[in-house]
Amino acid sequence: MNSLVKIYKKNEAIIEMDRLGKEKIPFVFVIDYEMQKILISPLSEGLPYEFNIDGFSNSEEISYSRTPLYFNPQPINKSIYSDAFLSLQKELQYGNSFLANLTFSTKIDTDFELKELYQYSAAKYRLHIPNHCVVFSPESFVQIKDGVISSFPMKGTIQANLPEAEAKILADLKEKAEHSTIVDLIRNDLSIIASEVNVDKFRYIERIENNKNPLLQVSSKISGKLPANYQEQLGSLFFSLLPAGSICGAPKKKTVEIIANAEDGPRGYYTGVFGYFDGANLDSAVMIRFIEEKDGDLYFRSGGGITAYSDLDAEYAELIDKIYVPLRKHSDIQRADLQSCLPSSQV
């Protein structure tokens, strides 16, 4: 990242977002999970990254002109995942957490560069920070329109081509309990800053196309009414909702500590949020479906929610299922067989 780009910490970012909101100055923001490397960029200035936020973008769409994608993941050994999973299970059994989101990095080999993955991916929210990361997220965080704030937690994933996949995911008691926990957490979070908070839509299905197998994901919609002067305290209100509940767990404060001890390092921009304020309204996304560059190699970070009822094999499989690129439908996809990348003990 350009060394001249100003990086904010949490308290500085709150002050700056409050100022820009009060003055109704449009800006884009990128907030890392730890809230220590925050980017805030007024649109009147040059932006050090490319973004597309539900069609609003600072980069041009280009025709797909590359050769087919080679995309070969090398998931972590199942024994490493198992150790972290069991450590979370102890915390869950002790009652220190009801739901904890466990994530890991997966090294990938691909013939695409980060910029190309940004250009050719198809997702509602996309971000490319040169030489650092690319995001193609299907998950909204919060939207603000005409004084109403809405959140769209996404929790629950199944392969779309399984028999009766939609009925199966909606009937799964573990998945329903996990989703309900996050909906309750987000509802409580919104109640801190908004009034008349309601669950408008509970557990609806969204289909996600990708370069492997299409997925079904379960989402809900929760909304509330912000105070009349919310723009003047935009940063203060926004940061009171972080980190996003769908990617940590409940209760939030203790669970953040638990997963920090279980995972393989700081998350950085992964599972942070980015978005756009247009001077009146705001749209933002959770930074999942995330590829990061480290020392010349690329790593895809993924995971899922763990409860006391979680099955180790199923959760490990979900981590792998989420390693995909949602390339445009007309692209010709070529990839290595994932099963051939796994040791026989992991298949």
C-alpha positions in Angstrom: 0.0 0.0 0.0 1.2 3.5 -0.8 3.2 4.8 2.2 1.7 8.3 1.7 -1.9 6.9 2.4 -3.1 7.9 5.9 -3.9 5.0 8.1 -6.3 5.7 11.0 -6.7 4.0 14.3 -10.2 3.5 15.8 -10.5 6.8 17.7 -9.1 8.8 14.9 -11.4 7.2 12.4 -14.4 7.9 14.5 -13.6 11.6 14.6 -12.9 11.7 10.8 -16.1 9.9 9.9 -18.1 12.1 12.3 -16.6 15.2 10.5 -17.3 13.9 7.0 -20.8 12.9 7.9 -21.6 16.2 9.5 -20.3 18.0 6.4 -22.1 15.5 4.1 -18.8 14.8 2.2 -19.0 11.5 0.3 -16.2 9.0 1.2 -15.2 5.3 1.1 -13.9 3.5 4.1 -12.1 0.2 4.8 -12.0 -0.9 8.4 -9.8 -3.9 9.4 -11.1 -6.4 12.0 -8.7 -5.2 14.7 -9.6 -1.6 13.9 -6.0 -0.5 13.7 -5.4 0.1 10.0 -8.4 2.0 8.8 -8.6 3.8 5.4 -11.0 6.7 4.9 -10.9 8.3 1.5 -13.1 11.3 0.4 -14.2 10.8 -3.2 -12.6 14.1 -4.1 -9.2 12.6 -3.4 -7.4 9.9 -5.2 -8.2 6.4 -3.8 -5.4 3.9 -3.3 -7.7 1.0 -4.1 -10.5 -0.2 -6.4 -14.0 -0.9 -5.2 -17.5 -1.8 -6.5 -20.3 -1.4 -3.9 -23.4 -2.8 -5.4 -22.7 -1.2 -8.8 -21.1 2.0 -7.5 -17.5 1.9 -8.5 -14.3 3.8 -9.2 -13.1 1.3 -11.8 -14.4 0.4 -15.2 -15.8 -3.1 -16.0 -13.8 -4.9 -18.6 -14.5 -7.8 -20.9 -13.4 -11.2 -19.8 -10.3 -11.8 -22.0 -8.1 -14.1 -19.9 -7.4 -17.8 -20.2 -9.4 -20.2 -18.0 -8.7 -19.9 -14.3 -6.4 -22.3 -12.6 -7.3 -22.4 -8.9 -5.7 -25.0 -6.6 -6.3 -24.7 -2.9 -4.1 -26.4 -0.3 -6.2 -26.6 2.8 -4.6 -26.8 6.3 -4.2 -30.2 7.7 -7.3 -31.4 9.4 -5.3 -32.1 12.6 -4.5 -28.4 12.9 -8.1 -27.5 12.4 -9.1 -30.1 14.9 -6.9 -28.7 17.7 -8.5 -25.2 17.3 -12.0 -26.7 17.0 -11.6 -28.7 20.2 -10.2 -25.6 22.1 -13.3 -23.7 21.1 -15.5 -26.6 22.1 -14.1 -26.4 25.7 -15.0 -22.7 25.8 -18.5 -23.5 24.6 -18.9 -26.3 27.1 -17.8 -24.0 29.9 -20.5 -21.5 28.8 -17.9 -18.8 27.9 -19.4 -18.5 24.4 -22.6 -19.7 22.6 -21.2 -19.3 19.1 -17.7 -18.7 17.9 -16.5 -18.1 14.3 -13.4 -20.1 13.5 -11.3 -19.2 10.4 -8.0 -20.3 8.8 -5.8 -19.3 5.9 -5.5 -21.7 2.9 -2.6 -21.3 0.5 -3.8 -21.2 -3.1 -2.0 -21.6 -6.4 -3.6 -19.7 -9.3 -2.6 -18.2 -12.6 -4.6 -15.0 -11.8 -3.2 -12.0 -10.1 -5.2 -10.1 -7.4 -6.2 -7.3 -9.9 -7.5 -9.9 -12.4 -9.5 -11.7 -9.6 -11.1 -8.3 -8.8 -11.8 -7.6 -12.5 -13.4 -10.9 -13.4 -15.2 -11.8 -10.2 -19.0 -11.2 -9.8 -20.1 -10.2 -6.3 -22.3 -7.5 -4.8 -19.3 -6.0 -3.0 -15.8 -6.1 -4.4 -12.6 -4.5 -3.2 -9.0 -4.6 -4.4 -6.1 -3.1 -2.4 -3.0 -3.5 -4.7 -0.3 -5.9 -3.5 -2.4 -6.7 -0.5 -5.8 -8.3 -0.9 -9.0 -8.7 -2.9 -12.5 -9.2 -1.6 -15.6 -10.5 -3.4 -18.2 -10.5 -0.6 -21.9 -11.5 -0.9 -22.7 -10.2 2.7 -24.0 -6.8 3.4 -23.1 -5.4 6.8 -25.4 -2.4 7.3 -27.2 -0.1 5.0 -28.6 3.4 5.9 -31.3 4.9 3.8 -33.5 7.8 4.8 -32.6 7.4 8.4 -33.4 3.7 8.6 -30.5 1.3 9.3 -30.7 -2.3 8.1 -28.4 -5.3 8.7 -28.3 -8.6 6.8 -26.4 -11.3 8.8 -25.5 -14.3 6.7 -25.1 -17.6 8.6 -25.6 -21.1 7.3 -24.1 -22.6 4.1 -24.9 -25.7 2.0 -23.9 -27.0 -1.4 -26.8 -26.0 -3.7 -26.6 -29.3 -5.8 -27.3 -31.6 -2.8 -30.8 -33.2 -2.9 -33.4 -30.9 -1.3 -30.6 -28.6 -0.2 -32.9 -25.7 0.7 -35.2 -27.7 2.8 -32.2 -29.4 4.5 -30.4 -26.2 5.5 -33.6 -24.6 6.8 -34.5 -27.7 8.8 -31.1 -28.2 10.3 -31.4 -27.5 14.1 -27.8 -26.6 14.6 -27.9 -24.1 11.7 -31.1 -22.6 12.9 -29.7 -22.1 16.4 -26.6 -20.6 15.0 -28.5 -18.2 12.8 -30.9 -17.3 15.6 -28.0 -16.4 17.9 -26.5 -14.0 15.4 -29.9 -12.4 14.6 -30.4 -11.8 18.3 -26.9 -10.4 18.6 -27.3 -8.0 15.6 -30.7 -6.9 16.9 -29.2 -6.1 20.2 -26.3 -4.2 18.5 -28.7 -2.1 16.4 -30.8 -1.4 19.5 -27.8 0.5 21.0 -28.0 3.1 18.2 -31.5 2.8 16.8 -35.1 2.6 17.9 -38.0 0.5 16.7 -35.6 -2.4 15.8 -37.4 -5.3 14.2 -36.5 -8.6 12.4 -38.1 -7.8 9.0 -37.3 -11.1 7.3 -36.0 -14.3 9.0 -33.9 -17.0 7.3 -34.3 -16.5 3.6 -32.1 -18.2 1.0 -29.6 -16.7 -1.4 -27.8 -18.6 -4.1 -24.1 -18.0 -4.6 -22.5 -19.0 -8.0 -18.8 -19.7 -8.0 -16.0 -21.6 -9.7 -16.6 -24.8 -7.7 -20.2 -25.7 -6.7 -23.0 -23.2 -6.2 -23.9 -22.6 -2.6 -27.0 -21.7 -0.7 -26.6 -19.3 2.1 -29.1 -18.2 4.7 -29.6 -14.6 5.6 -32.0 -12.4 7.7 -32.9 -8.7 7.6 -33.1 -6.5 10.7 -33.8 -2.8 10.7 -34.3 0.2 13.0 -34.7 4.0 13.0 -31.7 6.2 13.6 -31.8 9.5 15.4 -32.5 12.6 13.3 -28.9 13.8 13.5 -27.2 10.5 12.8 -25.0 11.9 10.1 -23.2 14.1 12.6 -22.2 11.1 14.6 -21.8 8.6 11.8 -18.4 7.3 13.0 -19.5 7.0 16.6 -22.6 5.0 15.6 -20.9 2.8 13.0 -18.0 1.8 15.3 -20.4 0.8 18.1 -21.5 -2.0 15.8 -18.0 -3.4 15.2 -16.7 -6.1 14.9 -19.6 -7.5 12.8 -21.4 -10.1 14.9 -21.8 -12.6 12.0 -18.0 -13.2 11.9 -17.1 -13.3 15.6 -20.0 -14.7 17.8 -21.8 -14.3 21.0 -21.3 -12.9 23.5 -19.2 -10.7 21.3 -16.5 -9.3 23.7 -15.5 -12.7 25.2 -15.8 -14.6 21.9 -13.4 -12.2 20.2 -10.8 -13.1 22.9 -11.5 -16.8 22.5 -11.1 -16.9 18.7 -8.0 -14.7 18.8 -6.4 -17.5 20.9 -7.6 -20.3 18.6 -6.8 -18.8 15.1 -3.5 -18.7 13.2 -2.8 -15.0 13.5 -4.5 -11.6 13.3 -7.2 -11.3 10.7 -6.3 -7.8 9.4 -8.7 -6.7 6.8 -10.3 -10.1 6.6 -13.8 -10.0 8.3 -13.5 -6.2 8.6 -16.0 -4.0 6.8 -15.8 -1.6 3.9 -18.4 0.7 2.4 -19.5 4.1 0.9 -21.2 7.1 2.4 -22.8 9.3 -0.4 -23.4 12.4 1.8 -26.8 11.1 3.0 -27.0 7.3 2.9 -24.5 4.5 3.4 -23.9 0.9 2.2 -21.3 -1.5 3.5 -20.2 -5.1 3.4 -18.4 -7.7 5.6 -15.1 -8.5 4.1 -15.5 -12.3 3.6 -14.5 -14.3 0.5 -11.0 -12.8 0.9 -7.7 -13.5 -0.8 -4.5 -12.0 0.7 -1.0 -11.7 -0.6 1.9 -12.5 1.8 5.5 -12.7 0.7 4.5 -13.4 -2.9 2.0 -16.1 -2.1 -1.8 -16.0 -2.0 -3.9 -17.2 0.8 -7.7 -17.6 1.0 -9.2 -17.1 4.4 -12.5 -18.9 5.3 -14.3 -20.5 8.2 -17.7 -20.9 9.9 -19.6 -20.6 13.1 -18.9 -23.3 15.8 -21.5 -24.2 18.4 -21.6 -26.9 21.1 -23.5 -29.1 18.5 -21.0 -28.6 15.7 -19.5 -31.6 14.0 -15.8 -31.5 13.3 -15.9 -33.1 9.8 -18.8 -30.9 8.7 -17.2 -27.7 9.9 -13.9 -28.6 8.2 -15.8 -29.3 5.0 -17.6 -25.9 5.2 -14.2 -24.1 5.5 -13.1 -25.8 2.3 -16.5 -25.2 0.5 -16.1 -21.5 1.0 -12.8 -21.4 -0.9 -14.0 -20.2 -4.3 -14.0 -17.4 -6.7 -17.4 -16.1 -8.0 -16.3 -15.5 -11.6 -18.7 -14.2 -14.2 -21.0 -16.9 -15.5 -19.7 -16.8 -19.1 -16.1 -17.5 -18.1 -14.6 -20.9 -18.7 -13.5 -22.3 -15.4 -10.7 -24.8 -15.0 -9.5 -26.0 -11.6 -7.6 -28.8 -10.0 -9.8 -31.5 -8.3 -9.9 -30.5 -4.7 -9.9 -34.1 -3.5 -6.6 -34.7 -5.1 -5.1 -31.9 -3.1 -5.9 -33.5 0.3 -4.1 -36.2 2.1 -6.0 -39.4 2.2 -6.7 -38.9 6.0 -8.6 -35.7 5.1 -10.8 -36.9 2.3 
